[in-house]
Amino acid sequence: MVQALDNIANAVRVDRAWDHAVSDVTVCYGDASPNPIFTQPEIEALQKKYSDFFTLTYTFFNQNSGTAAGHNRMAKTCTAEYLQIMNPDVVVCPHLFALMLEPFSVPELRAGMTEARQTPVEHHKEYDPQTGVTSWAATALAMIPYAVFQEVGGFDEKTFFMYCDDVDFSWMVREAGYQIIYVPSAIAFHAKRLSPKGGWVPTPAEVYYSAEAALLMCHKWSAPGLLNTILNTYLDTPEDAPQYKAAQEYLKRKREKRLPEPRDPQHKVAQFVDMGYGPSRFKL
C-alpha cells in the first residue's frame, strides 16, 4: 500500500509540473479485514507524509463487505467531479491523471468510464485501437465521472459480492448511453501471482466468486441458454468443488427470490463471447 501511495504522490507531482489535469486529490482506503491493518498513529503518519500531495482517509469497515459494497461505501464520501477506483496493490504511472481524464474531454466519445492497462498481465478483452471503445472496464484501476456513478446507482452490491461487479457496472454505464474507453497508455502495475509459464494463478476465493458471478451475470443480462449450460456444468463437478458450491448458491437465491430482474433482453449492451464478456484479443 505504501508503494502505491508513493506512486500516487508522484503522479500528483508530475501532474502539477506538466499536465495540470487535476486540482485536489483525496485518496480513500476502505479496510474490510477482520482487524484493522493500520493503527491510528500509523494512519496519521501516512497522512502527514503525503499531505503535500493529497488528503488521505482510512475507514475500517469491521466486516468483509465485498468489492461492490466497498466501492459504494467509499463513493458516498466523494466530493470531486471524478471518482477513481483502484486496488490497493496497484502502482500507477506518472502521467496517470491526464491520460485517464483525456477521453472525457472528447464530446463525440461520450465517455462514461476509462480504464488503465494492467501489467504484467494485460486484460485480453478487445478494444478499438483508434478510440479505445471496449465492452467493459476492470476496476483494478478505472475512472468515472461521479455524476455517471450516481446516475446508474453505483455498483450492484445486492447481487455481486466479488468479481464481475465491474463488468455489470460497465454495462449499466453503457446502458445509460455512455461508452467505456480503454486507455493503453495509462499503465498500471497490478500485483499478480504467476505460474512458471507466466499464466495467472487464481486463489480459491477468485475461483469461487468468478463461478458465482458467471451465473449471476447470465441471469441479470438475459442469457438463459448460457446460464443453463454453465449451471449444469457446475452441478456435474464434485460437491466440494467451488463451481458446485457456486451453483448451489445460485439455486438458493432463485428459491428465495433474491435474483435481480433480467435486463437488456435484446443484448444491445451485454456481450457473452466464448464464456467471456466480450471479444478477446488473445487467450491467457
DRENPA-3360 file (N, C-alpha, C; in nm, 2 decimals, always signed):
BEGIN
1 = MVQALDNI = +0.08/-0.12/+0.00/+0.00/+0.00/+0.00/+0.09/+0.13/+0.00 ~ +0.19/+0.12/+0.08/+0.28/+0.24/+0.08/+0.34/+0.27/-0.05 ~ +0.38/+0.16/-0.12/+0.44/+0.18/-0.25/+0.33/+0.24/-0.35 ~ +0.21/+0.19/-0.33/+0.10/+0.25/-0.42/+0.08/+0.40/-0.39 ~ +0.09/+0.44/-0.26/+0.07/+0.58/-0.22/+0.19/+0.66/-0.27 ~ +0.31/+0.60/-0.26/+0.43/+0.68/-0.31/+0.41/+0.71/-0.46 ~ +0.35/+0.62/-0.54/+0.34/+0.64/-0.68/+0.22/+0.73/-0.71 ~ +0.12/+0.73/-0.63/+0.01/+0.83/-0.64/+0.06/+0.97/-0.62;
9 = ANAVRVDR = +0.14/+0.98/-0.51/+0.21/+1.11/-0.48/+0.29/+1.16/-0.60 ~ +0.37/+1.07/-0.66/+0.45/+1.10/-0.77/+0.36/+1.15/-0.89 ~ +0.25/+1.08/-0.91/+0.16/+1.12/-1.02/+0.10/+1.26/-1.00 ~ +0.07/+1.29/-0.87/+0.03/+1.42/-0.84/+0.14/+1.53/-0.87 ~ +0.26/+1.49/-0.83/+0.37/+1.58/-0.85/+0.39/+1.61/-1.00 ~ +0.39/+1.50/-1.08/+0.41/+1.51/-1.23/+0.30/+1.59/-1.29 ~ +0.17/+1.57/-1.24/+0.06/+1.64/-1.29/+0.07/+1.79/-1.27 ~ +0.12/+1.83/-1.15/+0.13/+1.97/-1.11/+0.24/+2.03/-1.20;
17 = AWDHAVSD = +0.35/+1.96/-1.23/+0.46/+2.01/-1.31/+0.43/+2.02/-1.46 ~ +0.35/+1.92/-1.51/+0.34/+1.91/-1.66/+0.20/+1.91/-1.71 ~ +0.11/+1.84/-1.65/-0.02/+1.81/-1.71/-0.13/+1.91/-1.67 ~ -0.13/+1.94/-1.54/-0.23/+2.03/-1.48/-0.38/+1.98/-1.51 ~ -0.39/+1.85/-1.49/-0.52/+1.79/-1.52/-0.61/+1.78/-1.39 ~ -0.55/+1.78/-1.28/-0.63/+1.78/-1.15/-0.59/+1.89/-1.06 ~ -0.68/+1.92/-0.97/-0.65/+2.03/-0.87/-0.63/+1.96/-0.73 ~ -0.74/+1.91/-0.68/-0.73/+1.84/-0.55/-0.75/+1.69/-0.56;
25 = VTVCYGDA = -0.67/+1.62/-0.48/-0.68/+1.47/-0.49/-0.71/+1.42/-0.34 ~ -0.80/+1.33/-0.33/-0.83/+1.27/-0.20/-0.82/+1.12/-0.22 ~ -0.74/+1.05/-0.14/-0.72/+0.90/-0.15/-0.80/+0.84/-0.03 ~ -0.90/+0.76/-0.06/-0.98/+0.69/+0.04/-0.95/+0.54/+0.04 ~ -0.91/+0.49/+0.16/-0.89/+0.35/+0.17/-1.00/+0.29/+0.26 ~ -1.06/+0.18/+0.22/-1.16/+0.11/+0.30/-1.09/-0.03/+0.34 ~ -1.10/-0.06/+0.46/-1.03/-0.18/+0.51/-1.14/-0.28/+0.55 ~ -1.15/-0.39/+0.48/-1.25/-0.50/+0.50/-1.19/-0.62/+0.57;
33 = SPNPIFTQ = -1.07/-0.60/+0.63/-1.00/-0.71/+0.70/-1.07/-0.74/+0.83 ~ -1.04/-0.86/+0.89/-1.10/-0.90/+1.02/-1.06/-0.80/+1.13 ~ -0.94/-0.75/+1.12/-0.89/-0.65/+1.22/-0.82/-0.54/+1.14 ~ -0.82/-0.42/+1.20/-0.76/-0.30/+1.13/-0.61/-0.33/+1.09 ~ -0.58/-0.30/+0.96/-0.44/-0.32/+0.92/-0.35/-0.22/+0.98 ~ -0.40/-0.10/+0.99/-0.32/+0.02/+1.04/-0.38/+0.06/+1.17 ~ -0.28/+0.11/+1.26/-0.32/+0.18/+1.38/-0.35/+0.32/+1.35 ~ -0.41/+0.39/+1.44/-0.44/+0.54/+1.42/-0.31/+0.62/+1.41;
41 = PEIEALQK = -0.20/+0.59/+1.49/-0.08/+0.66/+1.47/-0.01/+0.63/+1.34 ~ -0.03/+0.51/+1.28/+0.03/+0.48/+1.15/-0.04/+0.56/+1.04 ~ -0.17/+0.57/+1.05/-0.25/+0.65/+0.96/-0.21/+0.79/+0.96 ~ -0.20/+0.84/+1.08/-0.16/+0.99/+1.10/-0.03/+1.01/+1.04 ~ +0.06/+0.92/+1.06/+0.20/+0.93/+1.00/+0.19/+0.94/+0.85 ~ +0.11/+0.85/+0.79/+0.09/+0.85/+0.64/+0.03/+0.98/+0.59 ~ -0.07/+1.02/+0.67/-0.14/+1.15/+0.63/-0.04/+1.27/+0.63 ~ +0.05/+1.27/+0.73/+0.15/+1.37/+0.73/+0.25/+1.36/+0.62;
49 = KYSDFFTL = +0.29/+1.24/+0.59/+0.39/+1.21/+0.49/+0.34/+1.26/+0.35 ~ +0.21/+1.24/+0.32/+0.16/+1.27/+0.19/+0.08/+1.40/+0.18 ~ +0.08/+1.48/+0.29/-0.01/+1.60/+0.30/+0.02/+1.70/+0.19 ~ +0.14/+1.70/+0.14/+0.17/+1.80/+0.03/+0.11/+1.76/-0.11 ~ +0.06/+1.63/-0.11/+0.02/+1.58/-0.24/-0.13/+1.55/-0.24 ~ -0.18/+1.49/-0.14/-0.33/+1.45/-0.14/-0.37/+1.44/+0.01 ~ -0.51/+1.44/+0.02/-0.57/+1.41/+0.15/-0.59/+1.26/+0.16 ~ -0.55/+1.20/+0.27/-0.57/+1.05/+0.29/-0.67/+1.02/+0.40;
57 = TYTFFNQN = -0.77/+0.94/+0.36/-0.86/+0.89/+0.46/-0.86/+0.74/+0.47 ~ -0.89/+0.69/+0.59/-0.89/+0.54/+0.61/-1.01/+0.50/+0.69 ~ -1.09/+0.41/+0.64/-1.21/+0.36/+0.71/-1.20/+0.21/+0.73 ~ -1.21/+0.17/+0.86/-1.22/+0.03/+0.89/-1.37/-0.02/+0.89 ~ -1.40/-0.11/+0.80/-1.54/-0.15/+0.78/-1.59/-0.24/+0.89 ~ -1.50/-0.31/+0.95/-1.54/-0.41/+1.06/-1.63/-0.52/+1.00 ~ -1.61/-0.55/+0.87/-1.68/-0.66/+0.80/-1.62/-0.68/+0.67 ~ -1.63/-0.80/+0.61/-1.59/-0.82/+0.48/-1.70/-0.78/+0.38;
65 = SGTAAGHN = -1.70/-0.66/+0.34/-1.81/-0.60/+0.26/-1.82/-0.66/+0.12 ~ -1.71/-0.71/+0.07/-1.70/-0.74/-0.08/-1.67/-0.61/-0.15 ~ -1.63/-0.63/-0.28/-1.58/-0.51/-0.36/-1.69/-0.42/-0.39 ~ -1.81/-0.47/-0.44/-1.92/-0.38/-0.48/-1.96/-0.29/-0.37 ~ -1.99/-0.35/-0.25/-2.04/-0.27/-0.14/-1.93/-0.18/-0.09 ~ -1.81/-0.22/-0.09/-1.70/-0.14/-0.05/-1.68/-0.02/-0.14 ~ -1.69/-0.04/-0.27/-1.68/+0.08/-0.36/-1.79/+0.18/-0.33 ~ -1.91/+0.13/-0.32/-2.03/+0.21/-0.29/-2.01/+0.29/-0.16;
73 = RMAKTCTA = -1.96/+0.23/-0.06/-1.94/+0.29/+0.07/-1.84/+0.40/+0.06 ~ -1.73/+0.38/-0.01/-1.63/+0.48/-0.03/-1.68/+0.60/-0.12 ~ -1.76/+0.56/-0.22/-1.80/+0.66/-0.31/-1.90/+0.76/-0.25 ~ -1.96/+0.73/-0.14/-2.05/+0.82/-0.07/-1.98/+0.94/-0.01 ~ -1.85/+0.93/+0.01/-1.77/+1.04/+0.06/-1.71/+1.13/-0.05 ~ -1.74/+1.09/-0.18/-1.68/+1.17/-0.29/-1.74/+1.31/-0.30 ~ -1.65/+1.41/-0.31/-1.69/+1.54/-0.34/-1.63/+1.60/-0.46 ~ -1.56/+1.51/-0.54/-1.49/+1.55/-0.66/-1.58/+1.53/-0.79;
81 = EYLQIMNP = -1.53/+1.58/-0.90/-1.60/+1.56/-1.02/-1.58/+1.42/-1.08 ~ -1.46/+1.36/-1.05/-1.43/+1.23/-1.10/-1.40/+1.14/-0.98 ~ -1.44/+1.01/-1.00/-1.41/+0.91/-0.90/-1.32/+0.81/-0.96 ~ -1.20/+0.78/-0.90/-1.11/+0.68/-0.95/-1.11/+0.56/-0.85 ~ -1.13/+0.44/-0.91/-1.13/+0.32/-0.83/-1.01/+0.24/-0.86 ~ -0.94/+0.20/-0.76/-0.82/+0.12/-0.78/-0.79/+0.03/-0.67 ~ -0.73/-0.09/-0.70/-0.69/-0.18/-0.60/-0.57/-0.13/-0.52 ~ -0.56/-0.17/-0.39/-0.45/-0.12/-0.31/-0.31/-0.18/-0.35;
89 = DVVVCPHL = -0.32/-0.28/-0.44/-0.19/-0.34/-0.49/-0.15/-0.29/-0.63 ~ -0.20/-0.18/-0.66/-0.18/-0.12/-0.80/-0.08/-0.01/-0.79 ~ +0.02/+0.00/-0.88/+0.12/+0.10/-0.88/+0.10/+0.18/-1.01 ~ +0.08/+0.31/-1.00/+0.03/+0.39/-1.12/+0.15/+0.45/-1.19 ~ +0.13/+0.49/-1.32/+0.23/+0.56/-1.40/+0.23/+0.71/-1.37 ~ +0.33/+0.78/-1.40/+0.35/+0.92/-1.36/+0.24/+1.01/-1.42 ~ +0.20/+0.99/-1.55/+0.10/+1.08/-1.61/-0.04/+1.02/-1.61 ~ -0.07/+0.94/-1.51/-0.20/+0.87/-1.50/-0.32/+0.96/-1.51;
97 = FALMLEPF = -0.32/+1.07/-1.44/-0.44/+1.15/-1.43/-0.48/+1.22/-1.56 ~ -0.38/+1.27/-1.63/-0.41/+1.33/-1.76/-0.45/+1.23/-1.86 ~ -0.39/+1.11/-1.86/-0.42/+1.01/-1.96/-0.56/+0.95/-1.93 ~ -0.60/+0.93/-1.81/-0.73/+0.88/-1.78/-0.84/+0.98/-1.80 ~ -0.81/+1.11/-1.78/-0.91/+1.21/-1.80/-0.94/+1.25/-1.94 ~ -0.83/+1.24/-2.03/-0.84/+1.29/-2.16/-0.96/+1.25/-2.24 ~ -1.01/+1.12/-2.24/-1.12/+1.08/-2.32/-1.25/+1.16/-2.28 ~ -1.26/+1.20/-2.16/-1.38/+1.27/-2.11/-1.39/+1.41/-2.18;
105 = SVPELRAG = -1.28/+1.46/-2.23/-1.28/+1.59/-2.30/-1.32/+1.58/-2.45 ~ -1.34/+1.46/-2.50/-1.38/+1.44/-2.64/-1.53/+1.41/-2.64 ~ -1.61/+1.52/-2.68/-1.76/+1.50/-2.67/-1.81/+1.38/-2.75 ~ -1.76/+1.36/-2.87/-1.82/+1.25/-2.95/-1.79/+1.12/-2.89 ~ -1.70/+1.10/-2.80/-1.68/+0.97/-2.74/-1.79/+0.94/-2.64 ~ -1.84/+1.04/-2.58/-1.94/+1.02/-2.47/-1.89/+0.92/-2.37 ~ -1.77/+0.94/-2.32/-1.71/+0.85/-2.23/-1.78/+0.85/-2.09 ~ -1.81/+0.74/-2.04/-1.87/+0.72/-1.91/-1.77/+0.66/-1.81;
113 = MTEARQTP = -1.66/+0.60/-1.86/-1.57/+0.53/-1.78/-1.44/+0.51/-1.86 ~ -1.32/+0.52/-1.79/-1.20/+0.49/-1.86/-1.12/+0.39/-1.77 ~ -1.04/+0.31/-1.84/-0.97/+0.20/-1.78/-0.82/+0.20/-1.81 ~ -0.73/+0.18/-1.72/-0.59/+0.18/-1.74/-0.55/+0.04/-1.79 ~ -0.43/+0.03/-1.84/-0.38/-0.10/-1.89/-0.30/-0.16/-1.78 ~ -0.33/-0.28/-1.74/-0.27/-0.35/-1.63/-0.14/-0.43/-1.68 ~ -0.04/-0.43/-1.60/+0.08/-0.51/-1.63/+0.11/-0.58/-1.49 ~ +0.17/-0.70/-1.49/+0.23/-0.77/-1.61/+0.13/-0.85/-1.69;
121 = VEHHKEYD = +0.01/-0.87/-1.64/-0.09/-0.94/-1.71/-0.20/-0.84/-1.76 ~ -0.19/-0.81/-1.89/-0.28/-0.72/-1.95/-0.41/-0.80/-1.97 ~ -0.53/-0.72/-1.96/-0.65/-0.79/-1.98/-0.67/-0.81/-2.13 ~ -0.73/-0.93/-2.17/-0.73/-0.97/-2.31/-0.85/-0.92/-2.38 ~ -0.94/-0.85/-2.32/-1.06/-0.80/-2.40/-1.03/-0.71/-2.51 ~ -1.11/-0.72/-2.62/-1.08/-0.64/-2.74/-1.12/-0.49/-2.72 ~ -1.05/-0.40/-2.79/-1.09/-0.26/-2.79/-1.05/-0.20/-2.92 ~ -1.12/-0.09/-2.95/-1.09/-0.02/-3.08/-0.96/+0.06/-3.06;
129 = PQTGVTSW = -0.86/+0.03/-3.15/-0.73/+0.09/-3.13/-0.73/+0.24/-3.16 ~ -0.83/+0.29/-3.23/-0.84/+0.43/-3.26/-0.91/+0.51/-3.15 ~ -1.02/+0.45/-3.10/-1.10/+0.53/-3.00/-1.08/+0.47/-2.85 ~ -1.04/+0.35/-2.84/-1.03/+0.29/-2.71/-1.16/+0.23/-2.66 ~ -1.27/+0.24/-2.74/-1.40/+0.19/-2.70/-1.39/+0.03/-2.68 ~ -1.45/-0.01/-2.57/-1.44/-0.15/-2.53/-1.57/-0.19/-2.46 ~ -1.59/-0.32/-2.43/-1.71/-0.37/-2.38/-1.73/-0.33/-2.23 ~ -1.62/-0.34/-2.16/-1.63/-0.31/-2.01/-1.50/-0.27/-1.96;
137 = AATALAMI = -1.49/-0.22/-1.84/-1.37/-0.18/-1.77/-1.35/-0.25/-1.64 ~ -1.23/-0.30/-1.62/-1.19/-0.36/-1.49/-1.16/-0.25/-1.39 ~ -1.21/-0.27/-1.27/-1.20/-0.16/-1.17/-1.07/-0.18/-1.09 ~ -0.98/-0.26/-1.14/-0.84/-0.26/-1.07/-0.79/-0.12/-1.08 ~ -0.82/-0.05/-1.19/-0.79/+0.10/-1.20/-0.88/+0.16/-1.31 ~ -0.98/+0.23/-1.27/-1.08/+0.29/-1.36/-1.12/+0.42/-1.31 ~ -1.16/+0.51/-1.40/-1.21/+0.64/-1.36/-1.35/+0.67/-1.42 ~ -1.43/+0.73/-1.33/-1.57/+0.75/-1.37/-1.61/+0.89/-1.33;
145 = PYAVFQEV = -1.68/+0.97/-1.41/-1.74/+1.09/-1.36/-1.84/+1.06/-1.25 ~ -1.83/+1.13/-1.14/-1.92/+1.10/-1.03/-2.06/+1.11/-1.06 ~ -2.10/+1.20/-1.15/-2.24/+1.22/-1.19/-2.29/+1.09/-1.26 ~ -2.20/+1.02/-1.34/-2.24/+0.90/-1.40/-2.25/+0.79/-1.30 ~ -2.16/+0.78/-1.21/-2.17/+0.69/-1.10/-2.31/+0.70/-1.03 ~ -2.35/+0.82/-1.00/-2.48/+0.84/-0.93/-2.59/+0.81/-1.02 ~ -2.58/+0.84/-1.15/-2.69/+0.81/-1.25/-2.72/+0.67/-1.25 ~ -2.62/+0.58/-1.25/-2.65/+0.44/-1.27/-2.67/+0.37/-1.13;
153 = GGFDEKTF = -2.66/+0.44/-1.02/-2.69/+0.39/-0.89/-2.57/+0.31/-0.83 ~ -2.45/+0.34/-0.88/-2.34/+0.27/-0.82/-2.33/+0.12/-0.86 ~ -2.25/+0.05/-0.78/-2.24/-0.10/-0.81/-2.36/-0.18/-0.75 ~ -2.39/-0.29/-0.81/-2.50/-0.37/-0.77/-2.45/-0.46/-0.66 ~ -2.44/-0.41/-0.54/-2.39/-0.48/-0.42/-2.48/-0.59/-0.37 ~ -2.61/-0.58/-0.41/-2.71/-0.69/-0.36/-2.69/-0.82/-0.44 ~ -2.63/-0.80/-0.56/-2.61/-0.92/-0.65/-2.47/-0.97/-0.64 ~ -2.37/-0.88/-0.65/-2.23/-0.92/-0.67/-2.15/-0.89/-0.54;
161 = FMYCDDVD = -2.09/-0.99/-0.49/-2.01/-0.97/-0.37/-1.86/-0.94/-0.42 ~ -1.82/-1.02/-0.52/-1.68/-1.00/-0.56/-1.67/-1.06/-0.70 ~ -1.61/-1.00/-0.79/-1.59/-1.04/-0.93/-1.72/-1.01/-1.02 ~ -1.69/-0.96/-1.13/-1.80/-0.92/-1.23/-1.88/-0.80/-1.19 ~ -1.86/-0.75/-1.07/-1.93/-0.63/-1.03/-1.89/-0.51/-1.12 ~ -1.76/-0.52/-1.17/-1.71/-0.42/-1.26/-1.77/-0.44/-1.40 ~ -1.78/-0.56/-1.45/-1.85/-0.59/-1.58/-1.99/-0.54/-1.57 ~ -2.06/-0.57/-1.47/-2.20/-0.53/-1.46/-2.22/-0.38/-1.45;
169 = FSWMVREA = -2.13/-0.32/-1.37/-2.13/-0.17/-1.36/-2.11/-0.11/-1.50 ~ -2.01/-0.16/-1.57/-1.97/-0.11/-1.70/-2.09/-0.12/-1.80 ~ -2.16/-0.23/-1.79/-2.28/-0.25/-1.88/-2.39/-0.16/-1.84 ~ -2.41/-0.13/-1.71/-2.51/-0.03/-1.68/-2.47/+0.11/-1.73 ~ -2.34/+0.14/-1.72/-2.30/+0.27/-1.78/-2.33/+0.28/-1.93 ~ -2.30/+0.17/-2.00/-2.33/+0.17/-2.14/-2.48/+0.17/-2.17 ~ -2.55/+0.10/-2.09/-2.70/+0.10/-2.10/-2.76/+0.24/-2.08 ~ -2.69/+0.33/-2.00/-2.73/+0.47/-1.98/-2.69/+0.56/-2.10;
177 = GYQIIYVP = -2.62/+0.50/-2.20/-2.58/+0.58/-2.32/-2.44/+0.63/-2.33 ~ -2.36/+0.58/-2.24/-2.21/+0.62/-2.24/-2.13/+0.51/-2.30 ~ -2.00/+0.54/-2.32/-1.91/+0.44/-2.37/-1.80/+0.41/-2.27 ~ -1.74/+0.29/-2.28/-1.63/+0.25/-2.19/-1.50/+0.27/-2.28 ~ -1.40/+0.34/-2.23/-1.28/+0.37/-2.30/-1.16/+0.31/-2.23 ~ -1.09/+0.22/-2.31/-0.96/+0.16/-2.26/-0.85/+0.26/-2.30 ~ -0.76/+0.29/-2.20/-0.65/+0.38/-2.23/-0.52/+0.30/-2.21 ~ -0.47/+0.24/-2.32/-0.35/+0.16/-2.31/-0.22/+0.23/-2.27;
185 = SAIAFHAK = -0.22/+0.36/-2.29/-0.10/+0.44/-2.25/-0.10/+0.47/-2.10 ~ -0.21/+0.45/-2.03/-0.22/+0.47/-1.88/-0.18/+0.33/-1.82 ~ -0.06/+0.32/-1.79/-0.01/+0.18/-1.75/-0.01/+0.18/-1.59 ~ -0.05/+0.06/-1.55/-0.06/+0.04/-1.40/-0.01/-0.10/-1.37 ~ +0.09/-0.11/-1.28/+0.13/-0.25/-1.24/+0.04/-0.30/-1.14 ~ -0.02/-0.42/-1.16/-0.11/-0.48/-1.07/-0.05/-0.62/-1.03 ~ -0.02/-0.63/-0.90/+0.05/-0.75/-0.85/-0.04/-0.87/-0.87 ~ +0.02/-0.97/-0.93/-0.05/-1.10/-0.96/+0.05/-1.21/-0.94;
193 = RLSPKGGW = -0.01/-1.32/-0.89/+0.07/-1.45/-0.88/+0.07/-1.52/-1.02 ~ +0.19/-1.55/-1.07/+0.21/-1.61/-1.20/+0.27/-1.75/-1.19 ~ +0.23/-1.83/-1.28/+0.28/-1.97/-1.28/+0.42/-1.96/-1.35 ~ +0.50/-2.07/-1.34/+0.63/-2.07/-1.41/+0.62/-2.04/-1.56 ~ +0.50/-2.07/-1.62/+0.49/-2.04/-1.76/+0.43/-1.90/-1.79 ~ +0.41/-1.82/-1.68/+0.36/-1.68/-1.70/+0.22/-1.67/-1.69 ~ +0.14/-1.78/-1.66/+0.00/-1.77/-1.65/-0.05/-1.72/-1.52 ~ -0.18/-1.67/-1.52/-0.24/-1.62/-1.39/-0.28/-1.74/-1.30;
201 = VPTPAEVY = -0.24/-1.73/-1.17/-0.28/-1.83/-1.08/-0.39/-1.78/-0.98 ~ -0.51/-1.82/-1.00/-0.62/-1.76/-0.92/-0.62/-1.83/-0.78 ~ -0.67/-1.75/-0.68/-0.68/-1.80/-0.55/-0.81/-1.88/-0.54 ~ -0.84/-1.96/-0.44/-0.96/-2.03/-0.42/-1.08/-1.94/-0.42 ~ -1.07/-1.82/-0.35/-1.18/-1.73/-0.35/-1.21/-1.67/-0.49 ~ -1.10/-1.65/-0.57/-1.12/-1.60/-0.70/-1.20/-1.70/-0.79 ~ -1.16/-1.83/-0.77/-1.23/-1.94/-0.85/-1.38/-1.94/-0.81 ~ -1.41/-1.94/-0.68/-1.55/-1.95/-0.64/-1.63/-1.83/-0.68;
209 = YSAEAALL = -1.58/-1.71/-0.65/-1.66/-1.59/-0.68/-1.67/-1.56/-0.83 ~ -1.57/-1.60/-0.91/-1.58/-1.59/-1.05/-1.69/-1.68/-1.11 ~ -1.70/-1.81/-1.05/-1.80/-1.90/-1.09/-1.94/-1.85/-1.05 ~ -1.95/-1.80/-0.93/-2.08/-1.74/-0.89/-2.12/-1.63/-0.97 ~ -2.03/-1.54/-1.00/-2.06/-1.42/-1.08/-2.10/-1.45/-1.22 ~ -2.04/-1.56/-1.28/-2.08/-1.60/-1.42/-2.23/-1.64/-1.42 ~ -2.28/-1.71/-1.32/-2.42/-1.74/-1.32/-2.51/-1.62/-1.30 ~ -2.46/-1.53/-1.22/-2.54/-1.41/-1.19/-2.54/-1.31/-1.31;
217 = MCHKWSAP = -2.43/-1.30/-1.38/-2.42/-1.22/-1.50/-2.52/-1.27/-1.61 ~ -2.52/-1.41/-1.63/-2.61/-1.46/-1.73/-2.75/-1.44/-1.69 ~ -2.79/-1.45/-1.56/-2.92/-1.42/-1.52/-2.96/-1.28/-1.54 ~ -2.88/-1.19/-1.49/-2.91/-1.04/-1.49/-2.92/-0.99/-1.63 ~ -2.83/-1.04/-1.72/-2.81/-0.98/-1.85/-2.87/-1.07/-1.96 ~ -2.97/-1.15/-1.92/-3.06/-1.22/-2.01/-2.99/-1.31/-2.11 ~ -2.92/-1.41/-2.05/-2.86/-1.51/-2.13/-2.90/-1.65/-2.07 ~ -3.03/-1.68/-2.08/-3.08/-1.81/-2.02/-3.01/-1.93/-2.07;
225 = GLLNTILN = -2.99/-1.94/-2.20/-2.93/-2.06/-2.26/-2.79/-2.08/-2.20 ~ -2.71/-1.98/-2.20/-2.57/-1.99/-2.15/-2.58/-2.02/-2.00 ~ -2.67/-1.96/-1.93/-2.69/-1.98/-1.79/-2.71/-2.13/-1.76 ~ -2.80/-2.19/-1.83/-2.83/-2.33/-1.81/-2.71/-2.42/-1.84 ~ -2.64/-2.38/-1.95/-2.52/-2.46/-1.98/-2.41/-2.45/-1.87 ~ -2.39/-2.33/-1.82/-2.29/-2.32/-1.71/-2.34/-2.39/-1.58 ~ -2.47/-2.37/-1.55/-2.52/-2.42/-1.43/-2.51/-2.58/-1.43 ~ -2.55/-2.64/-1.54/-2.54/-2.78/-1.55/-2.39/-2.83/-1.54;
233 = TYLDTPED = -2.30/-2.76/-1.60/-2.16/-2.79/-1.59/-2.11/-2.79/-1.45 ~ -2.15/-2.68/-1.38/-2.11/-2.67/-1.24/-2.17/-2.78/-1.15 ~ -2.29/-2.82/-1.18/-2.36/-2.92/-1.10/-2.30/-3.06/-1.12 ~ -2.22/-3.07/-1.23/-2.16/-3.20/-1.26/-2.02/-3.21/-1.19 ~ -1.98/-3.11/-1.13/-1.85/-3.11/-1.06/-1.86/-3.17/-0.92 ~ -1.76/-3.22/-0.86/-1.77/-3.27/-0.72/-1.83/-3.17/-0.62 ~ -1.89/-3.23/-0.52/-1.97/-3.14/-0.43/-1.88/-3.05/-0.35 ~ -1.75/-3.08/-0.34/-1.66/-2.99/-0.27/-1.59/-2.89/-0.36;
241 = APQYKAAQ = -1.62/-2.89/-0.49/-1.56/-2.80/-0.59/-1.63/-2.66/-0.57 ~ -1.55/-2.56/-0.59/-1.61/-2.42/-0.58/-1.72/-2.40/-0.68 ~ -1.71/-2.46/-0.80/-1.81/-2.44/-0.90/-1.95/-2.50/-0.86 ~ -1.94/-2.62/-0.79/-2.06/-2.68/-0.74/-2.13/-2.59/-0.63 ~ -2.04/-2.54/-0.54/-2.09/-2.46/-0.44/-2.15/-2.33/-0.49 ~ -2.09/-2.27/-0.60/-2.15/-2.15/-0.66/-2.29/-2.19/-0.72 ~ -2.30/-2.30/-0.78/-2.43/-2.34/-0.84/-2.53/-2.35/-0.73 ~ -2.50/-2.41/-0.62/-2.59/-2.43/-0.51/-2.64/-2.29/-0.46;
249 = EYLKRKRE = -2.54/-2.20/-0.45/-2.57/-2.06/-0.40/-2.67/-1.99/-0.50 ~ -2.65/-2.01/-0.63/-2.74/-1.95/-0.73/-2.88/-2.01/-0.71 ~ -2.89/-2.14/-0.70/-3.02/-2.21/-0.69/-3.09/-2.16/-0.56 ~ -3.01/-2.14/-0.45/-3.07/-2.09/-0.33/-3.13/-1.96/-0.34 ~ -3.06/-1.87/-0.41/-3.11/-1.73/-0.44/-3.23/-1.74/-0.52 ~ -3.23/-1.83/-0.62/-3.35/-1.84/-0.70/-3.47/-1.89/-0.62 ~ -3.46/-1.98/-0.53/-3.57/-2.03/-0.45/-3.62/-1.92/-0.36 ~ -3.52/-1.84/-0.31/-3.56/-1.73/-0.21/-3.60/-1.60/-0.28;
257 = KRLPEPRD = -3.60/-1.61/-0.42/-3.64/-1.49/-0.50/-3.55/-1.37/-0.47 ~ -3.42/-1.39/-0.46/-3.32/-1.29/-0.44/-3.23/-1.26/-0.56 ~ -3.28/-1.29/-0.68/-3.21/-1.27/-0.80/-3.26/-1.14/-0.86 ~ -3.17/-1.06/-0.93/-3.21/-0.94/-0.99/-3.31/-0.96/-1.11 ~ -3.38/-0.86/-1.15/-3.47/-0.86/-1.26/-3.38/-0.87/-1.39 ~ -3.40/-0.96/-1.48/-3.32/-0.96/-1.60/-3.34/-0.83/-1.68 ~ -3.24/-0.79/-1.75/-3.24/-0.67/-1.83/-3.17/-0.69/-1.96 ~ -3.19/-0.59/-2.05/-3.12/-0.59/-2.19/-3.15/-0.72/-2.26;
265 = PQHKVAQF = -3.28/-0.76/-2.28/-3.31/-0.89/-2.35/-3.27/-0.89/-2.49 ~ -3.25/-0.78/-2.56/-3.21/-0.78/-2.70/-3.06/-0.78/-2.71 ~ -2.99/-0.78/-2.60/-2.84/-0.77/-2.59/-2.78/-0.66/-2.67 ~ -2.84/-0.54/-2.65/-2.79/-0.42/-2.71/-2.66/-0.38/-2.64 ~ -2.64/-0.42/-2.52/-2.53/-0.39/-2.43/-2.45/-0.52/-2.40 ~ -2.51/-0.61/-2.35/-2.44/-0.74/-2.30/-2.38/-0.81/-2.41 ~ -2.26/-0.86/-2.39/-2.18/-0.94/-2.48/-2.13/-1.06/-2.41 ~ -2.18/-1.18/-2.45/-2.13/-1.31/-2.40/-2.06/-1.38/-2.52;
273 = VDMGYGPS = -1.93/-1.39/-2.51/-1.85/-1.45/-2.62/-1.75/-1.55/-2.56 ~ -1.77/-1.67/-2.60/-1.67/-1.78/-2.56/-1.65/-1.78/-2.41 ~ -1.76/-1.78/-2.34/-1.76/-1.78/-2.19/-1.70/-1.66/-2.13 ~ -1.69/-1.55/-2.21/-1.64/-1.43/-2.16/-1.74/-1.32/-2.18 ~ -1.70/-1.19/-2.15/-1.79/-1.08/-2.15/-1.74/-0.98/-2.26 ~ -1.74/-1.03/-2.38/-1.70/-0.96/-2.50/-1.59/-1.03/-2.57 ~ -1.56/-0.98/-2.69/-1.45/-1.05/-2.77/-1.31/-1.03/-2.71 ~ -1.22/-1.12/-2.73/-1.09/-1.12/-2.68/-0.98/-1.10/-2.79;
281 = RFKL = -0.87/-1.03/-2.75/-0.76/-1.02/-2.85/-0.67/-1.14/-2.84 ~ -0.66/-1.20/-2.72/-0.57/-1.32/-2.71/-0.63/-1.40/-2.59 ~ -0.57/-1.52/-2.57/-0.61/-1.61/-2.47/-0.50/-1.61/-2.36 ~ -0.54/-1.62/-2.24/-0.45/-1.63/-2.13/-0.43/-1.78/-2.10;
% end
